[in-house]
Amino acid sequence: MKASYIAQFQLAPVPQEASVNVLPDVMCLSAVFTSSMVCIGVAGRPVNICQGDSGGPLSCPRKEDGRRTVYGLASFGNVCMVSESNDVFTRVSKFLPWILKTIRISMSS
């Protein structure tokens, strides 16, 4: 996960990266959580998305060759830099048909 902010909520000079875990959906359930979302967090450590991180990638290495695949896009969280605060990412796979259609339209123009 790329994060734009560092401790004290100052802009980082370069994009930041952190190892995070995909959590069961129930860990992020709220009135707005849907199947098009994925719950992300790190138990006991303040690793969160913050203001300015929206749209940043959540990528995972493929077992076959180690190449990274975009799994999610930063959507929203509760509080920056707070332990036990999980974040919500858009689940890219739910939008793959739309993404492919949009790419085809764009490339044919």
Secondary structure, DSSP 4 states (H G I P E B T S, - for coil): -EEEEEGGGEEEEEEEE---EEE-GGGS--TT--TTEEEEE-TTS-----TT-TT-EEEEE-TTT--EEEEEEEEEESSTT-TT--EEEEEGGGGHHHHHHHHHHHHH-
